[in-house]
């Protein structure tokens, strides 16, 4: 799947996910065991606050045998092109490479609480996202979660609430508010203990996944890697 392609999908009454998006069936199959060996939809490079150059992250993704990958630097998609080039080099040598999806992590206000939103599978050149890809959070009305969701959807992507249990408000309240605003889902499986070797936190991740299932929303997972290894944070 070409990274950053503009995907067409049909509008439905909110908060139903854009079913025509090709990433939807992947996220519908997310389980606690998918990350970090098969799927990683949340990681960072030196293009924001990570320690891995995009090429190094691509090297590790190939070595780990990832099937799907999205790099979600803060307010930046600068890693996308070097990632594409490096993966193309591996592909030309006959290596199996992950499906690369465009990604970004955007700060916004949800219920008056500063949260992070993961945009996945969008057109990185779409004008609607331009204000959110300048390296820092926006100010004013564009900082509201609803505005961020609309921008991601306008660019053909999916909007998911990142690590719902890391904020000052309870995760069940934030997920409900995000659903009311038309978010497509949330990051269900996350290592809140931030261990060296990633594994989803018990109880809290199960509770998040159960709420998303009740609401008919998508589930995601990722290591939120900022260090030098994709196996942990």
RAZI-V970815 format. One record per pair of residues at least 6 apart in sequence whose C-alpha atoms are under 7 Angstrom apart, sorted by the first residue. I is the first residue (numbers start at 0). J is the second residue. Records with the same first field share a line. If there is no record, write none. Layout:
I->J / J
This chain:
0->98 / 99
2->99 / 100 / 101
3->100 / 101 / 120 / 121 / 122 / 123
4->121 / 122
5->121 / 122 / 154 / 155
6->20 / 155
7->19 / 20 / 155
8->17 / 18 / 19 / 20
9->17 / 19
10->17
13->181
14->178 / 179 / 180 / 181 / 182 / 183
15->181 / 183
16->183 / 216
22->120
26->217 / 218 / 219
27->217 / 218
29->218 / 219
31->188 / 199
34->220 / 221
35->197 / 221 / 222 / 230
36->63 / 64 / 65
37->64 / 65 / 66 / 67
38->65 / 66 / 67 / 68
39->67 / 68 / 69 / 220 / 221 / 222
40->68 / 69 / 70 / 219 / 220 / 221
41->69 / 70 / 71 / 221 / 222 / 223
42->70 / 71 / 221 / 222 / 223 / 224 / 225
43->49 / 70 / 71 / 72 / 223 / 224 / 225
44->50 / 51 / 52 / 53 / 72 / 225
45->51 / 52
46->72 / 75 / 77 / 78
47->72 / 73 / 75
48->225
49->225 / 226
50->225 / 226 / 227
51->226 / 227
53->78 / 81 / 82
54->81 / 82 / 85
57->82 / 85 / 86
59->229
61->96 / 97
65->97
66->97 / 98
67->97 / 98 / 99
68->97 / 98 / 99 / 100
69->99 / 100 / 101 / 102
70->101 / 102 / 103
71->102 / 103 / 104
72->103 / 104
73->103 / 104 / 105 / 134
74->103 / 104 / 105 / 131 / 132 / 133 / 134 / 135 / 136
75->103 / 132 / 133 / 134
76->102 / 103 / 123 / 132
79->101
86->96
90->96
100->119 / 120
101->119 / 120 / 121
102->117 / 118 / 119 / 120
103->117 / 118 / 119
104->115 / 116 / 117 / 118
105->115 / 116 / 117 / 131
106->113 / 114 / 115 / 116 / 136
107->113 / 114 / 115 / 142 / 143 / 144
108->114 / 142 / 143 / 144
109->143 / 144
114->166
115->160 / 161
116->158 / 159 / 160 / 161
117->158 / 159 / 160 / 161
118->151 / 156 / 157 / 158 / 159
119->156 / 157 / 158
120->156 / 157
121->151 / 154 / 155 / 156
122->154 / 155
125->154
127->150 / 153 / 154
128->150 / 151 / 154
130->137
131->137
141->147
145->180
148->158 / 182
151->157 / 158
157->183
158->182 / 183 / 184
159->182 / 183 / 184 / 185 / 186
160->184 / 185 / 186
161->185 / 186
162->186 / 189
163->170 / 186
164->170
183->216 / 217
184->211 / 216 / 217 / 218
185->217 / 218 / 219
186->218 / 219 / 220
187->204 / 207 / 208 / 218 / 219 / 220
188->199 / 204 / 219 / 220
189->199 / 200 / 204 / 220 / 221 / 222
190->197 / 198 / 199 / 200
191->200
193->232
194->231
195->231 / 232
196->230 / 231
197->222 / 230 / 231
208->218
211->217 / 218
222->229 / 231 / 232
223->232
224->231 / 232
225->232
226->232
